């Protein structure tokens, strides 16, 4: 259980940073070099080394990855094209993660 204390915040920070890089790339006219250099960061390889249940950890990793990226875009104001359905879906996904761990 202690291993969740380091990799969940790390994945969250990395994918919020990745959302920021994506937004910057879009604003600067498509400078993709920094995004392409950042993508190969092998976080999942580090998580699998200490995982006790790959299925649960894989689900948590994928959900946190999606939620962190989407939340990062919302925080930075890059979500002008989001519809109400997408916000409702994000809320359902967040509540599902919370309920999965209770």
MDAnalysis code that builds the backbone (N, CA, C; Angstrom):
import MDAnalysis as mda
import numpy as np

u = mda.Universe.empty(306, n_residues=102, atom_resindex=np.repeat(np.arange(102), 3), trajectory=True)
u.add_TopologyAttr("name", ["N", "CA", "C"] * 102)
u.add_TopologyAttr("resid", np.arange(1, 103))
u.add_TopologyAttr("resname", ["UNK", "UNK", "UNK", "UNK", "UNK", "UNK", "UNK", "UNK", "UNK", "UNK", "UNK", "UNK", "UNK", "UNK", "UNK", "UNK", "UNK", "UNK", "UNK", "UNK", "UNK", "UNK", "UNK", "UNK", "UNK", "UNK", "UNK", "UNK", "UNK", "UNK", "UNK", "UNK", "UNK", "UNK", "UNK", "UNK", "UNK", "UNK", "UNK", "UNK", "UNK", "UNK", "UNK", "UNK", "UNK", "UNK", "UNK", "UNK", "UNK", "UNK", "UNK", "UNK", "UNK", "UNK", "UNK", "UNK", "UNK", "UNK", "UNK", "UNK", "UNK", "UNK", "UNK", "UNK", "UNK", "UNK", "UNK", "UNK", "UNK", "UNK", "UNK", "UNK", "UNK", "UNK", "UNK", "UNK", "UNK", "UNK", "UNK", "UNK", "UNK", "UNK", "UNK", "UNK", "UNK", "UNK", "UNK", "UNK", "UNK", "UNK", "UNK", "UNK", "UNK", "UNK", "UNK", "UNK", "UNK", "UNK", "UNK", "UNK", "UNK", "UNK"])
u.atoms.positions = np.array([
    [0.814, -1.198, 0.000],
    [0.000, 0.000, 0.000],
    [0.856, 1.259, 0.000],
    [2.052, 1.166, 0.555],
    [2.904, 2.347, 0.649],
    [3.368, 2.817, -0.729],
    [3.441, 1.890, -1.701],
    [3.922, 2.290, -3.020],
    [2.962, 3.229, -3.739],
    [1.682, 3.248, -3.347],
    [0.746, 4.185, -3.955],
    [1.091, 5.627, -3.601],
    [1.802, 5.818, -2.503],
    [2.110, 7.176, -2.059],
    [3.077, 7.901, -2.975],
    [3.868, 7.186, -3.741],
    [4.795, 7.889, -4.623],
    [4.352, 7.872, -6.078],
    [3.754, 6.796, -6.569],
    [3.518, 6.785, -8.010],
    [2.224, 7.449, -8.441],
    [1.205, 7.504, -7.615],
    [-0.019, 8.205, -8.012],
    [0.223, 9.711, -8.119],
    [0.867, 10.364, -7.131],
    [1.180, 11.789, -7.328],
    [2.154, 12.031, -8.481],
    [3.091, 11.123, -8.682],
    [4.049, 11.289, -9.775],
    [3.351, 11.223, -11.127],
    [2.471, 10.253, -11.317],
    [1.730, 10.139, -12.575],
    [0.850, 11.363, -12.780],
    [0.216, 11.832, -11.717],
    [-0.627, 13.016, -11.821],
    [0.186, 14.223, -12.257],
    [1.313, 14.460, -11.629],
    [2.155, 15.609, -11.973],
    [2.681, 15.494, -13.398],
    [3.121, 14.317, -13.787],
    [3.674, 14.127, -15.136],
    [2.618, 14.401, -16.201],
    [1.397, 13.920, -16.011],
    [0.394, 14.104, -17.056],
    [-0.234, 15.486, -17.029],
    [-0.238, 16.176, -15.904],
    [-0.624, 17.591, -15.916],
    [0.440, 18.397, -16.659],
    [1.707, 18.065, -16.442],
    [2.791, 18.714, -17.177],
    [2.696, 18.401, -18.667],
    [2.335, 17.173, -19.004],
    [2.156, 16.803, -20.402],
    [1.009, 17.590, -21.030],
    [-0.068, 17.831, -20.286],
    [-1.167, 18.658, -20.790],
    [-0.690, 20.083, -21.026],
    [0.149, 20.603, -20.126],
    [0.700, 21.949, -20.309],
    [1.572, 22.007, -21.562],
    [2.418, 20.980, -21.765],
    [3.244, 20.940, -22.974],
    [2.381, 20.888, -24.231],
    [1.312, 20.132, -24.183],
    [0.415, 20.035, -25.324],
    [-0.231, 21.377, -25.630],
    [-0.666, 22.076, -24.582],
    [-1.278, 23.395, -24.766],
    [-0.261, 24.390, -25.309],
    [0.958, 24.373, -24.780],
    [2.002, 25.275, -25.272],
    [2.335, 24.986, -26.732],
    [2.386, 23.727, -27.084],
    [2.682, 23.354, -28.462],
    [1.600, 23.858, -29.411],
    [0.361, 23.774, -28.973],
    [-0.736, 24.253, -29.807],
    [-0.681, 25.769, -29.953],
    [-0.372, 26.481, -28.883],
    [-0.318, 27.941, -28.936],
    [0.876, 28.452, -29.733],
    [1.965, 27.710, -29.749],
    [3.176, 28.157, -30.431],
    [3.261, 27.663, -31.869],
    [2.199, 27.108, -32.380],
    [2.181, 26.731, -33.784],
    [2.703, 25.347, -34.089],
    [2.657, 24.458, -33.162],
    [2.996, 23.069, -33.442],
    [4.441, 22.697, -33.232],
    [5.035, 23.174, -32.184],
    [6.392, 22.753, -31.859],
    [6.270, 21.453, -31.071],
    [6.434, 20.349, -31.743],
    [6.175, 19.046, -31.138],
    [7.408, 18.400, -30.533],
    [8.559, 19.012, -30.664],
    [9.782, 18.362, -30.205],
    [9.749, 18.053, -28.714],
    [9.335, 19.005, -27.896],
    [9.359, 18.789, -26.443],
    [8.351, 17.733, -26.022],
    [7.211, 17.689, -26.703],
    [6.233, 16.650, -26.381],
    [6.777, 15.284, -26.779],
    [7.373, 15.197, -27.960],
    [7.918, 13.915, -28.407],
    [9.081, 13.465, -27.532],
    [9.840, 14.407, -26.999],
    [10.954, 14.047, -26.121],
    [10.457, 13.622, -24.739],
    [9.287, 14.119, -24.339],
    [8.769, 13.853, -23.003],
    [7.941, 12.572, -22.935],
    [7.310, 12.182, -24.036],
    [6.398, 11.042, -24.041],
    [7.060, 9.730, -23.616],
    [8.289, 9.423, -24.038],
    [8.840, 8.102, -23.701],
    [9.168, 7.888, -22.224],
    [8.855, 8.815, -21.351],
    [9.147, 8.642, -19.936],
    [8.466, 7.364, -19.431],
    [9.222, 6.362, -19.033],
    [8.641, 5.045, -18.735],
    [8.115, 4.918, -17.307],
    [7.098, 5.681, -16.967],
    [6.551, 5.596, -15.610],
    [5.951, 4.223, -15.316],
    [5.257, 3.649, -16.294],
    [4.605, 2.369, -16.055],
    [5.629, 1.285, -15.744],
    [6.809, 1.368, -16.333],
    [7.854, 0.379, -16.051],
    [8.284, 0.435, -14.587],
    [8.326, 1.626, -14.019],
    [8.676, 1.754, -12.605],
    [7.552, 1.236, -11.709],
    [6.317, 1.481, -12.117],
    [5.176, 1.026, -11.317],
    [5.111, -0.501, -11.302],
    [5.366, -1.140, -12.426],
    [5.273, -2.604, -12.471],
    [6.340, -3.282, -11.623],
    [7.445, -2.626, -11.389],
    [8.513, -3.217, -10.571],
    [8.074, -3.427, -9.123],
    [7.200, -2.555, -8.621],
    [6.794, -2.650, -7.218],
    [5.340, -3.071, -7.048],
    [4.664, -3.345, -8.157],
    [3.244, -3.658, -8.103],
    [3.002, -5.023, -7.466],
    [1.969, -5.088, -6.644],
    [1.555, -6.362, -6.068],
    [0.338, -6.927, -6.798],
    [-0.385, -6.089, -7.521],
    [-1.551, -6.501, -8.290],
    [-1.568, -5.682, -9.581],
    [-1.053, -6.258, -10.656],
    [-0.915, -5.518, -11.910],
    [-2.251, -5.076, -12.488],
    [-3.297, -5.863, -12.319],
    [-4.593, -5.495, -12.870],
    [-5.124, -4.225, -12.218],
    [-5.152, -4.197, -10.902],
    [-5.658, -3.023, -10.185],
    [-4.747, -1.822, -10.420],
    [-3.440, -2.036, -10.340],
    [-2.522, -0.925, -10.558],
    [-2.605, -0.399, -11.989],
    [-2.818, -1.282, -12.952],
    [-2.983, -0.848, -14.334],
    [-4.235, -0.017, -14.524],
    [-5.332, -0.446, -13.895],
    [-6.567, 0.336, -13.967],
    [-6.396, 1.706, -13.321],
    [-5.793, 1.724, -12.150],
    [-5.576, 2.998, -11.458],
    [-4.668, 3.901, -12.281],
    [-3.598, 3.342, -12.840],
    [-2.660, 4.132, -13.648],
    [-3.365, 4.750, -14.852],
    [-4.139, 3.950, -15.584],
    [-4.818, 4.460, -16.774],
    [-5.862, 5.512, -16.428],
    [-6.596, 5.290, -15.361],
    [-7.617, 6.259, -14.960],
    [-6.972, 7.558, -14.495],
    [-5.936, 7.460, -13.670],
    [-5.243, 8.660, -13.201],
    [-4.619, 9.405, -14.373],
    [-4.062, 8.671, -15.326],
    [-3.449, 9.286, -16.499],
    [-4.488, 10.107, -17.277],
    [-5.632, 9.525, -17.553],
    [-6.674, 10.239, -18.288],
    [-7.243, 11.410, -17.523],
    [-7.512, 11.198, -16.243],
    [-8.084, 12.275, -15.435],
    [-7.097, 13.418, -15.225],
    [-5.830, 13.104, -15.023],
    [-4.834, 14.158, -14.806],
    [-4.645, 14.989, -16.061],
    [-4.604, 14.354, -17.220],
    [-4.435, 15.099, -18.468],
    [-5.637, 15.996, -18.726],
    [-6.844, 15.441, -18.580],
    [-8.057, 16.219, -18.808],
    [-8.196, 17.337, -17.786],
    [-7.929, 17.044, -16.517],
    [-8.008, 18.077, -15.482],
    [-6.965, 19.162, -15.707],
    [-5.786, 18.775, -16.168],
    [-4.757, 19.764, -16.483],
    [-5.202, 20.716, -17.573],
    [-5.856, 20.186, -18.603],
    [-6.368, 21.053, -19.663],
    [-7.461, 21.981, -19.145],
    [-8.313, 21.469, -18.270],
    [-9.381, 22.302, -17.714],
    [-8.800, 23.409, -16.847],
    [-7.821, 23.087, -16.014],
    [-7.205, 24.078, -15.129],
    [-6.533, 25.184, -15.930],
    [-5.901, 24.824, -17.042],
    [-5.188, 25.815, -17.846],
    [-6.090, 26.563, -18.810],
    [-7.357, 26.282, -18.793],
    [-8.288, 27.018, -19.631],
    [-8.320, 26.568, -21.081],
    [-7.828, 25.397, -21.371],
    [-7.817, 24.898, -22.746],
    [-9.037, 24.043, -23.035],
    [-10.060, 24.190, -22.235],
    [-11.236, 23.329, -22.376],
    [-12.437, 24.097, -22.916],
    [-12.188, 25.070, -23.768],
    [-13.285, 25.878, -24.297],
    [-14.249, 25.045, -25.136],
    [-13.758, 23.976, -25.739],
    [-14.604, 23.149, -26.588],
    [-15.291, 22.024, -25.823],
    [-15.102, 21.927, -24.527],
    [-15.733, 20.867, -23.745],
    [-17.238, 21.109, -23.681],
    [-17.984, 20.025, -23.801],
    [-19.436, 20.123, -23.690],
    [-19.866, 19.691, -22.289],
    [-21.128, 19.860, -22.010],
    [-21.666, 19.458, -20.712],
    [-21.525, 17.951, -20.508],
    [-21.714, 17.180, -21.563],
    [-21.582, 15.722, -21.457],
    [-20.172, 15.316, -21.048],
    [-19.182, 16.028, -21.536],
    [-17.808, 15.690, -21.182],
    [-17.516, 16.011, -19.717],
    [-18.048, 17.115, -19.217],
    [-17.878, 17.425, -17.798],
    [-18.593, 16.403, -16.919],
    [-19.783, 15.975, -17.329],
    [-20.509, 14.950, -16.576],
    [-19.720, 13.640, -16.587],
    [-19.173, 13.270, -17.729],
    [-18.362, 12.057, -17.820],
    [-17.124, 12.123, -16.952],
    [-16.488, 13.287, -16.901],
    [-15.320, 13.462, -16.040],
    [-15.707, 13.311, -14.571],
    [-16.841, 13.876, -14.190],
    [-17.315, 13.730, -12.812],
    [-17.629, 12.287, -12.460],
    [-18.234, 11.556, -13.393],
    [-18.527, 10.139, -13.160],
    [-17.236, 9.342, -13.025],
    [-16.245, 9.654, -13.863],
    [-14.961, 8.942, -13.784],
    [-14.261, 9.208, -12.457],
    [-14.274, 10.449, -12.004],
    [-13.637, 10.787, -10.726],
    [-14.347, 10.082, -9.574],
    [-15.678, 10.111, -9.581],
    [-16.405, 9.432, -8.501],
    [-16.205, 7.919, -8.570],
    [-16.049, 7.366, -9.762],
    [-15.778, 5.937, -9.890],
    [-14.444, 5.542, -9.292],
    [-13.428, 6.382, -9.498],
    [-12.112, 6.109, -8.904],
    [-12.200, 6.156, -7.385],
    [-12.914, 7.138, -6.874],
    [-13.060, 7.259, -5.420],
    [-13.816, 6.052, -4.861],
    [-14.895, 5.659, -5.512],
    [-15.681, 4.519, -5.034],
    [-14.940, 3.198, -5.189],
    [-14.053, 3.101, -6.182],
    [-13.304, 1.865, -6.382],
    [-12.356, 1.605, -5.216],
    [-11.830, 2.644, -4.612],
    [-10.864, 2.484, -3.534],
    [-11.504, 2.462, -2.146],
    [-12.822, 2.678, -2.056],
    [-13.489, 2.665, -0.745],
    [-13.829, 1.248, -0.366],
])
